[in-house]
Amino acid sequence: MISLTLNKIYDVVEQDDEYYRIVDDTDEDYLYPKSMFEVI
């Protein structure tokens, strides 16, 4: 289950070529594909 809110700004904890590690709405950090996000 993905625990992200549309249009919310998330801080990236770590990244590699394909994924961002983000603390999501459950207050846990998980890897999410970069394609799911827009860098601002």
Secondary structure as GFF3:
##gff-version 3
##sequence-region A 1 40
A	DSSP	beta_strand	12	15	.	.	.	ID=ss1
A	DSSP	beta_strand	19	23	.	.	.	ID=ss2
A	DSSP	beta_strand	29	33	.	.	.	ID=ss3
A	DSSP	three_ten_helix	34	36	.	.	.	ID=ss4
###
